[in-house]
Amino acid sequence: MDWIKKGLDPGVSYIVFENETARPHGSALAPRIYEFLEQEKIGWQQVIDMDLSREYLVVKVRPGREDRILGKIMGCGIPEKTIYTVYKAEEV
């Protein structure tokens, strides 16, 4: 996950979801999450690390909206073993 963290823009907030997965395609996360992100025009990127059998969903969030967006995503159905980390933008 360090390589993902290094690529984040410090002026933007992010929510990163991490799941164990053995699938090269698809997602452990509910389709409703992706539908919500598309509907709200929230930027995201799915990263699959087959070497570690891990799936990451990196969600780009405007500063100040982290809690609201996290709450909405959690309401869409997150698998029990999902780990999530919030990276808040650095204040200028």
PEGI-V983657 format. One record per backbone hydrogen bond with DSSP energy under -0.5 kcal/mol. NH is the residue of the N-H (numbers start at 1). CO is the residue of the C=O. Records with the same first field share a line. If there is no record, write none. Layout:
NH: CO + CO
//
This chain:
4: 1
5: 1
6: 2
7: 3 + 4
8: 5
12: 9
13: 61
14: 87
15: 59
16: 85
17: 15 + 57
18: 83
19: 55
21: 53
30: 77
33: 30
34: 30
35: 31
36: 32
37: 33
38: 34
39: 35
40: 36
41: 38
42: 37
45: 58
47: 56
49: 47 + 54
50: 48
52: 49
53: 49
54: 49
55: 19
56: 47
57: 17
58: 45 + 56
59: 15 + 57
60: 43 + 58
61: 13 + 59
65: 62
69: 65
70: 66
71: 67
72: 68
73: 69
74: 70
75: 71
76: 72 + 73
77: 74
82: 79
83: 18
85: 16
87: 14 + 85
88: 86
90: 10
//
